[in-house]
Amino acid sequence: MPSNTSSTNPFTRALLAGALAGTTVDLSLYPIDTLKTRLQSSAGFYPSGGFRGIYAGVGSALVGSAPGAALFFVTYEQIKSRLQASRKSGGVVAVRSSEPVDHMVAASVGEVAACAVRVPTEVVKQRAQAAQQPSSMAALRYILAQRRHIGLLGVWREMYRGWGITIMREVPFTAIQFPLWEGMKSWRRRKTGRGECSAVESGVLGSVAGAVAAGLTTPLDVLKTRMMLAREKQAALTMFRHIWREEGPGAFVKGIGPRVMWISAGGAVFLGSYQWAYNMMSAVT
């Protein structure tokens, strides 16, 4: 019979389970992400590559997925635990706190931390996906080669282009997805009487939560993609006005089908594999 005593500490469990989840979801669903990026590109779907080379830029995803997801879950679990402990002990943070608020705050802080890794890899990846460069390495070299024209600070800014809009997209996304996911898991635990959800249950609930969050945040995703693919850096408001004026409001739901499908499937794989690894390291049946 498995022991209920964890063989690893919460930090290590979150780190390893998050790294596994990030790598698994990015590799398994990468083609859908590529199609979504090409649909949102201002150049159009077929000029950006169409259905050809759907694994373009996968090298960047491989490099960034594990550390990005690990950083998110380590931050998320630590912040969530601290908030819940404060609320239960009647601390200062507990004054207006509740479980959904704990999850919302923890997920938002986790996303900000993860974006330190995610944004540079997204910039490189999406330029390869949209056929601006033949590969992730070529996209990275192109950015680094601009050092003699724009300096090191300019290269840094280029690698973090779209940082602000990515945060604006990811924070609302996680503020919807994680409280919904955690709330459905709590409901499932109460219904089954078990101490924790299984990986399959977590995956199904993660799929539902991801689909809802993905659909609601698609306009922000379109804006983020356009900013990262633009030849020259533009402010978010300037880009928003340009898209609205030139293409109309319909442009802000471009790629919503692949995005919802990708993130719904991704939620199942990401949160299901995370739960599986976390449960295994916690020795939970």
Backbone torsions as a table, in degrees:
resi	resn	phi	psi	omega
1	MET	NA	132.6	-179.6
2	PRO	-66.8	146.7	178.0
3	SER	-80.9	149.0	176.5
4	ASN	-86.4	-2.8	179.9
5	THR	-86.8	124.8	-177.7
6	SER	-68.2	136.5	177.6
7	SER	-87.2	-9.4	178.3
8	THR	-132.9	153.9	-179.6
9	ASN	-78.3	162.1	-176.5
10	PRO	-57.1	-36.4	-180.0
11	PHE	-62.0	-47.6	-178.8
12	THR	-66.4	-40.5	178.7
13	ARG	-60.9	-46.3	179.9
14	ALA	-64.7	-40.1	-179.2
15	LEU	-62.6	-52.4	-175.9
16	LEU	-72.9	-41.9	179.2
17	ALA	-65.6	-39.0	178.2
18	GLY	-65.3	-42.8	179.1
19	ALA	-62.2	-43.0	178.3
20	LEU	-63.9	-44.8	-178.8
21	ALA	-63.0	-44.3	-178.8
22	GLY	-63.0	-45.0	179.8
23	THR	-65.8	-43.1	-178.5
24	THR	-60.7	-48.5	-175.3
25	VAL	-70.9	-39.5	-177.5
26	ASP	-67.5	-38.9	-179.6
27	LEU	-73.5	-42.2	-174.7
28	SER	-72.1	-29.7	-174.6
29	LEU	-115.8	15.6	-176.2
30	TYR	-58.7	-42.3	-179.5
31	PRO	-57.0	-37.4	179.6
32	ILE	-67.0	-39.0	177.9
33	ASP	-62.4	-39.8	178.5
34	THR	-62.6	-45.3	179.7
35	LEU	-63.0	-39.7	177.9
36	LYS	-62.2	-43.8	179.4
37	THR	-61.8	-42.2	-178.7
38	ARG	-69.8	-34.1	175.9
39	LEU	-64.7	-34.5	-176.8
40	GLN	-85.8	-13.5	-177.9
41	SER	-64.4	140.3	179.1
42	SER	-67.4	-20.9	179.1
43	ALA	-74.2	-18.5	-178.0
44	GLY	102.7	162.6	-173.5
45	PHE	-65.7	-54.0	-176.0
46	TYR	-72.5	-40.2	174.6
47	PRO	-61.5	-25.0	179.4
48	SER	-85.9	1.6	176.8
49	GLY	126.8	-17.8	179.7
50	GLY	56.2	-129.6	-179.8
51	PHE	-94.5	6.0	-178.9
52	ARG	-86.4	145.4	173.3
53	GLY	55.3	50.5	-173.8
54	ILE	-73.1	-6.0	173.9
55	TYR	-103.7	14.7	176.3
56	ALA	-61.0	131.3	179.4
57	GLY	86.1	5.0	-176.3
58	VAL	-65.5	-25.2	178.6
59	GLY	-59.7	-41.7	178.3
60	SER	-64.1	-40.4	178.8
61	ALA	-64.1	-39.6	179.2
62	LEU	-61.9	-41.0	-178.7
63	VAL	-69.2	-39.6	-172.3
64	GLY	-93.9	-20.4	-171.3
65	SER	-65.7	-48.7	-177.5
66	ALA	-64.3	-52.4	179.6
67	PRO	-65.4	-35.4	179.6
68	GLY	-64.2	-48.2	-179.6
69	ALA	-68.5	-38.5	178.6
70	ALA	-62.7	-43.6	179.3
71	LEU	-63.0	-39.4	178.5
72	PHE	-61.6	-52.7	-173.5
73	PHE	-70.4	-34.3	175.7
74	VAL	-61.1	-46.9	179.2
75	THR	-65.2	-45.7	-178.5
76	TYR	-58.5	-51.6	-176.9
77	GLU	-65.7	-38.3	-179.3
78	GLN	-67.8	-46.8	179.9
79	ILE	-65.0	-43.4	179.8
80	LYS	-60.4	-44.8	-179.7
81	SER	-62.7	-42.1	-179.3
82	ARG	-66.5	-42.0	179.4
83	LEU	-65.8	-42.6	180.0
84	GLN	-66.5	-39.2	178.0
85	ALA	-64.6	-39.8	179.0
86	SER	-65.9	-41.8	-179.2
87	ARG	-65.0	-42.1	-178.1
88	LYS	-70.3	-29.0	-179.9
89	SER	-89.2	-2.4	179.4
90	GLY	76.2	28.3	-179.7
91	GLY	-72.3	-178.5	-177.1
92	VAL	-59.7	-40.1	-177.9
93	VAL	-65.9	-20.6	-173.5
94	ALA	-77.9	-7.7	-172.1
95	VAL	-54.2	-50.4	-178.2
96	ARG	-124.1	25.7	-175.6
97	SER	-94.2	154.3	173.7
98	SER	-147.9	170.0	-177.7
99	GLU	-58.0	-48.2	178.4
100	PRO	-58.7	-36.6	177.9
101	VAL	-67.3	-40.5	176.5
102	ASP	-56.4	-47.5	-177.9
103	HIS	-66.4	-38.8	-179.4
104	MET	-64.4	-47.7	-179.1
105	VAL	-65.7	-46.6	-178.1
106	ALA	-61.8	-43.8	-179.9
107	ALA	-66.6	-38.7	-179.9
108	SER	-64.7	-44.8	178.0
109	VAL	-64.9	-39.5	178.2
110	GLY	-61.0	-40.2	179.7
111	GLU	-67.4	-40.1	177.7
112	VAL	-60.3	-43.1	178.3
113	ALA	-64.4	-44.9	-177.4
114	ALA	-65.6	-29.4	-178.6
115	CYS	-65.8	-18.3	175.3
116	ALA	-61.3	-30.8	177.1
117	VAL	-96.8	-40.4	-171.1
118	ARG	-67.0	-41.3	-174.1
119	VAL	-62.4	-50.5	178.8
120	PRO	-60.4	-39.3	179.8
121	THR	-70.0	-32.8	176.1
122	GLU	-66.6	-42.2	179.4
123	VAL	-58.7	-49.8	-179.4
124	VAL	-65.4	-46.7	-177.3
125	LYS	-60.8	-47.1	-174.5
126	GLN	-70.3	-28.5	176.6
127	ARG	-69.3	-33.2	174.7
128	ALA	-74.2	-40.2	179.8
129	GLN	-62.1	-38.1	-177.2
130	ALA	-87.6	11.9	176.0
131	ALA	63.9	22.3	173.1
132	GLN	-74.7	-28.6	175.9
133	GLN	-137.9	152.0	-175.3
134	PRO	-72.2	-19.6	-178.1
135	SER	-158.0	170.2	176.4
136	SER	-61.0	-42.6	-179.3
137	MET	-63.8	-40.3	178.3
138	ALA	-65.0	-39.6	178.6
139	ALA	-64.7	-42.1	179.2
140	LEU	-64.8	-44.6	179.6
141	ARG	-62.5	-38.5	179.7
142	TYR	-61.8	-43.6	-179.9
143	ILE	-66.1	-46.3	-178.7
144	LEU	-64.9	-31.0	-179.0
145	ALA	-68.7	-16.2	179.8
146	GLN	-77.4	-2.2	-178.3
147	ARG	-54.9	-40.2	-177.0
148	ARG	-70.0	-15.6	179.3
149	HIS	-100.9	-36.8	-173.7
150	ILE	-118.7	-3.8	177.7
151	GLY	78.5	173.2	-178.4
152	LEU	-63.3	-40.4	179.4
153	LEU	-63.6	-38.3	177.7
154	GLY	-64.9	-39.5	177.7
155	VAL	-64.7	-42.4	177.4
156	TRP	-58.2	-45.5	179.7
157	ARG	-65.2	-36.1	179.2
158	GLU	-66.7	-40.1	179.2
159	MET	-67.0	-29.0	-179.7
160	TYR	-105.8	24.6	176.4
161	ARG	-64.1	133.8	-178.5
162	GLY	86.5	7.6	179.3
163	TRP	-55.3	-49.8	-176.8
164	GLY	-61.5	-47.2	-177.4
165	ILE	-71.9	-29.1	175.4
166	THR	-64.9	-43.7	175.5
167	ILE	-61.4	-41.9	179.7
168	MET	-63.6	-29.0	177.4
169	ARG	-82.7	-46.8	-171.8
170	GLU	-71.5	-37.1	-178.9
171	VAL	-65.2	-49.2	175.2
172	PRO	-61.4	-37.2	-180.0
173	PHE	-60.2	-51.3	-178.5
174	THR	-71.1	-29.4	178.0
175	ALA	-66.6	-21.7	175.0
176	ILE	-91.7	-49.0	-171.7
177	GLN	-66.6	-49.8	-170.7
178	PHE	-73.9	-42.1	173.5
179	PRO	-60.7	-36.2	178.6
180	LEU	-66.7	-45.4	178.9
181	TRP	-62.8	-48.5	-179.6
182	GLU	-64.8	-38.1	178.9
183	GLY	-64.9	-42.0	178.3
184	MET	-68.4	-33.8	176.7
185	LYS	-66.8	-40.7	177.3
186	SER	-61.3	-42.3	177.2
187	TRP	-60.9	-42.2	-178.9
188	ARG	-67.2	-39.0	178.4
189	ARG	-64.9	-40.7	178.0
190	ARG	-64.3	-38.4	-177.4
191	LYS	-70.2	-38.4	-176.9
192	THR	-91.4	-19.7	-177.9
193	GLY	77.2	9.1	178.7
194	ARG	-90.6	159.6	-178.4
195	GLY	-77.2	-22.6	-178.3
196	GLU	-150.6	152.6	176.5
197	CYS	-76.2	153.8	173.9
198	SER	-77.9	169.2	178.6
199	ALA	-62.5	-39.5	-179.7
200	VAL	-65.3	-46.4	178.4
201	GLU	-60.3	-45.9	179.6
202	SER	-61.9	-39.0	179.5
203	GLY	-65.2	-44.0	179.8
204	VAL	-64.0	-45.0	179.3
205	LEU	-67.2	-36.2	176.4
206	GLY	-65.4	-34.2	177.9
207	SER	-64.5	-44.3	179.1
208	VAL	-64.2	-48.1	-179.2
209	ALA	-62.4	-40.9	179.9
210	GLY	-65.8	-40.3	-179.6
211	ALA	-63.1	-43.8	179.4
212	VAL	-62.8	-48.7	-178.5
213	ALA	-65.2	-38.2	-178.6
214	ALA	-64.5	-45.6	-179.6
215	GLY	-61.8	-42.4	-176.9
216	LEU	-71.4	-24.3	-176.5
217	THR	-107.3	11.7	179.8
218	THR	-58.5	-42.2	178.3
219	PRO	-56.4	-39.1	177.7
220	LEU	-68.5	-33.5	178.5
221	ASP	-67.9	-40.9	176.7
222	VAL	-60.0	-47.3	-179.4
223	LEU	-61.5	-42.0	179.1
224	LYS	-62.7	-44.5	-179.6
225	THR	-63.0	-44.6	-179.9
226	ARG	-62.9	-38.9	-179.8
227	MET	-67.0	-37.7	-179.8
228	MET	-72.9	-29.6	-177.4
229	LEU	-90.4	-12.5	-177.4
230	ALA	-62.2	142.2	179.9
231	ARG	-64.4	-35.0	178.7
232	GLU	-124.4	146.8	-178.5
233	LYS	-65.0	135.0	179.0
234	GLN	-133.4	151.6	175.6
235	ALA	-70.2	152.1	-177.9
236	ALA	-59.0	-43.3	-178.5
237	LEU	-65.9	-39.4	177.9
238	THR	-62.9	-44.7	178.9
239	MET	-64.9	-41.5	178.6
240	PHE	-58.5	-47.3	-180.0
241	ARG	-63.2	-39.1	-179.9
242	HIS	-63.8	-46.7	-180.0
243	ILE	-63.4	-44.2	-179.0
244	TRP	-62.3	-42.6	-177.9
245	ARG	-71.9	-43.4	-174.5
246	GLU	-83.7	-32.3	-172.4
247	GLU	-122.2	-14.7	179.5
248	GLY	85.6	171.4	-176.0
249	PRO	-63.3	-25.2	-179.6
250	GLY	-61.4	-24.0	-179.8
251	ALA	-63.6	-25.0	-175.6
252	PHE	-80.5	-1.5	172.8
253	VAL	-116.7	13.5	176.1
254	LYS	-63.1	135.2	179.2
255	GLY	79.2	9.2	-176.8
256	ILE	-64.2	-35.7	179.3
257	GLY	-62.1	-58.6	177.5
258	PRO	-59.9	-35.1	-179.0
259	ARG	-65.7	-47.0	179.7
260	VAL	-64.4	-42.7	-179.9
261	MET	-63.8	-44.5	-178.3
262	TRP	-65.1	-46.7	-175.7
263	ILE	-76.7	-30.0	174.3
264	SER	-64.0	-49.6	176.1
265	ALA	-65.3	-39.4	179.5
266	GLY	-64.3	-38.1	177.7
267	GLY	-61.5	-39.2	178.6
268	ALA	-65.6	-46.9	-178.3
269	VAL	-70.3	-47.4	-175.3
270	PHE	-63.7	-55.4	-176.0
271	LEU	-78.7	-27.4	175.3
272	GLY	-68.7	-46.2	179.9
273	SER	-69.5	-34.6	175.7
274	TYR	-62.3	-46.2	-179.6
275	GLN	-63.4	-40.2	179.6
276	TRP	-60.9	-50.0	-179.1
277	ALA	-65.5	-41.8	-179.3
278	TYR	-63.2	-44.2	179.2
279	ASN	-64.8	-39.9	-179.5
280	MET	-63.2	-43.6	-179.7
281	MET	-74.6	-19.2	176.9
282	SER	-92.0	-2.5	-177.5
283	ALA	57.9	42.9	177.7
284	VAL	-98.0	132.5	179.0
285	THR	-76.7	NA	NA
